[in-house]
Amino acid sequence: MTIKQKITTFREENGEILGTKIRNMYNPFDPVKGYNFKYKSRSIKNYLDIDLPKEFSDSELGKILRLSRLIYGNSNMLGRRVGNYIKEYTQSDIIKVFGLKDRQGRSLLKKMLDNKIIKPQVDPTEQNKKHVLYFFNPIYFFSGTYLNLNLFLLFQDELNAHLPPAIIEKFLDLEEKRNLEEQGANSKVN
């Protein structure tokens, strides 16, 4: 079911009608399906057919779930908006989210890294600083609609078992194309 909006434009001086058009607008309520609850809200997907590794206790799984709620936008990166830029969560920020003492928090973070639930990546935009960005594995928690090349390459080994071979091939082709473009740009600079 759609809602129709009538838009009329007119000349302000004399009220003369210049034009009218009808625009369809999205209606979140459908009498058959019901209400599309929080359809414009940020969401994180968790797939019921893919369990987190069995090595984690229920308490640890709760802390991982709490951490997954800090994924920024469509990036799968642990981050938050601060003013006009995105600030990554550091190792100490993550330990604070866990609510554990430093040694216990480091142990849980290491366990997550060892089980490839999250992976670190050095921020390529920061040349002289070592900014480490932490990304959630999209097979466990995914904040977007489309899996991008960077996320695929970061978690390629884990994703290969879940993606169709044709999609893997397309991602590898994109990577090859990007590498060739970078080599071409680098040779022009030198």
C-alpha positions in Angstrom: 0.0 0.0 0.0 1.4 3.4 -1.0 0.7 6.9 0.1 0.3 9.5 -2.6 1.5 13.0 -2.1 0.2 15.9 -4.2 2.7 18.6 -4.8 1.5 21.9 -6.1 3.9 24.7 -7.1 2.6 28.3 -7.4 3.7 31.8 -8.0 4.0 33.5 -4.6 3.1 37.0 -5.8 -0.4 36.2 -7.2 -1.1 32.5 -6.2 -1.1 31.3 -9.9 -0.7 27.5 -10.0 2.4 26.6 -12.0 2.1 22.9 -11.8 0.9 19.9 -9.9 2.4 16.4 -9.6 1.6 13.3 -7.6 4.5 11.4 -5.9 4.3 8.0 -4.4 5.7 7.8 -0.9 6.6 4.7 1.1 4.1 3.6 3.6 5.6 1.4 6.4 2.2 -0.1 7.1 0.8 -2.8 4.9 -2.6 -4.3 5.8 -1.4 -7.9 4.9 2.2 -7.9 6.1 1.8 -5.5 9.0 4.1 -2.7 10.1 7.7 -2.4 8.8 9.1 -1.8 12.3 12.0 0.6 12.5 12.6 0.4 8.8 15.0 3.4 8.7 17.0 2.3 11.8 20.5 1.1 11.7 20.7 -2.7 12.1 23.2 -5.5 12.4 22.5 -8.9 10.9 23.4 -12.1 12.7 22.8 -15.3 10.8 21.1 -18.1 12.6 22.7 -20.9 10.6 26.2 -19.7 11.5 27.1 -20.1 15.2 29.9 -18.4 17.0 32.7 -20.8 17.9 31.9 -23.2 20.7 35.1 -22.2 22.7 33.2 -19.1 24.1 31.2 -19.2 27.3 27.7 -17.7 27.5 29.2 -14.7 29.4 31.8 -14.1 26.6 29.1 -14.4 23.9 27.2 -11.7 25.7 30.2 -9.4 25.7 30.7 -10.1 22.0 27.1 -9.3 21.3 27.5 -6.0 23.2 30.6 -5.2 21.2 28.8 -6.0 17.9 26.4 -3.2 18.6 29.3 -0.7 18.2 29.8 -1.6 14.5 29.7 1.7 12.6 27.3 2.1 9.7 27.9 -0.1 6.7 31.6 -0.7 7.4 31.7 -3.6 9.9 34.3 -1.5 11.7 34.2 -0.9 15.4 33.8 2.9 15.5 31.8 5.9 16.4 31.1 9.3 15.0 32.9 12.1 16.8 32.1 15.5 15.4 32.7 15.3 11.6 34.9 12.2 11.6 34.8 8.5 12.5 36.8 7.4 15.5 37.9 3.8 15.7 37.6 1.8 18.9 41.1 1.0 20.3 42.1 -2.1 22.2 41.5 -0.3 25.5 38.1 1.0 24.3 37.1 -2.6 23.5 38.3 -3.8 26.9 36.1 -1.1 28.6 33.1 -2.3 26.6 33.7 -5.8 27.9 33.6 -4.4 31.4 36.5 -6.6 32.4 39.8 -5.9 34.1 42.7 -5.3 31.7 44.2 -8.8 31.7 40.8 -10.5 31.3 39.8 -8.1 28.6 43.0 -8.7 26.7 42.5 -12.4 27.0 39.0 -12.2 25.6 40.1 -9.9 22.8 43.0 -12.3 21.9 40.5 -15.2 21.9 38.2 -13.3 19.5 41.2 -12.5 17.2 42.4 -16.2 17.3 38.9 -17.4 16.4 38.7 -14.7 13.6 35.5 -13.1 15.0 37.3 -9.8 14.6 40.4 -8.8 12.7 42.7 -5.8 13.0 43.8 -3.8 10.0 46.3 -0.9 10.0 44.5 2.2 8.7 46.0 2.9 5.2 45.1 6.6 5.3 47.3 7.3 8.3 50.8 7.3 7.0 52.9 8.0 10.1 50.6 6.8 12.8 49.7 3.3 13.6 45.9 3.4 13.7 44.6 -0.1 14.1 41.0 -0.6 12.9 39.0 -3.6 14.2 36.5 -5.2 11.8 33.9 -7.8 12.7 33.8 -10.9 10.6 30.6 -10.6 8.4 29.7 -14.2 8.7 29.0 -13.6 12.4 27.8 -9.9 12.4 27.1 -7.8 9.3 26.0 -4.2 9.3 25.5 -3.6 5.6 23.6 -4.8 2.7 26.5 -5.3 0.3 29.7 -7.0 1.2 32.5 -4.8 -0.1 35.9 -5.7 -1.5 37.9 -4.6 1.5 35.8 -6.8 3.9 36.0 -9.7 1.5 39.8 -9.5 1.3 40.1 -9.1 5.1 38.0 -12.2 5.8 38.5 -14.1 2.5 39.5 -17.4 4.1 36.4 -17.5 6.3 34.0 -16.2 3.6 35.1 -18.7 0.9 33.0 -21.5 2.6 29.9 -19.3 2.5 30.1 -17.5 -0.9 29.3 -18.9 -4.3 32.4 -19.6 -6.4 31.2 -17.1 -9.1 31.1 -14.3 -6.4 34.5 -15.2 -5.1 35.9 -15.0 -8.7 34.2 -11.5 -9.2 35.9 -10.2 -6.0 39.3 -11.6 -7.0 38.8 -9.9 -10.4 38.0 -6.6 -8.7 41.2 -7.0 -6.6 43.3 -7.7 -9.6 41.9 -4.7 -11.4 42.5 -2.4 -8.4 46.1 -3.7 -8.1 46.7 -3.0 -11.8 45.3 0.6 -11.4 47.5 1.2 -8.3 50.6 -0.1 -10.2 49.7 2.2 -13.1 49.3 5.2 -10.8 52.6 4.4 -9.0 54.5 4.2 -12.3 53.2 7.6 -13.3 54.4 9.1 -10.0 57.9 7.7 -10.4 
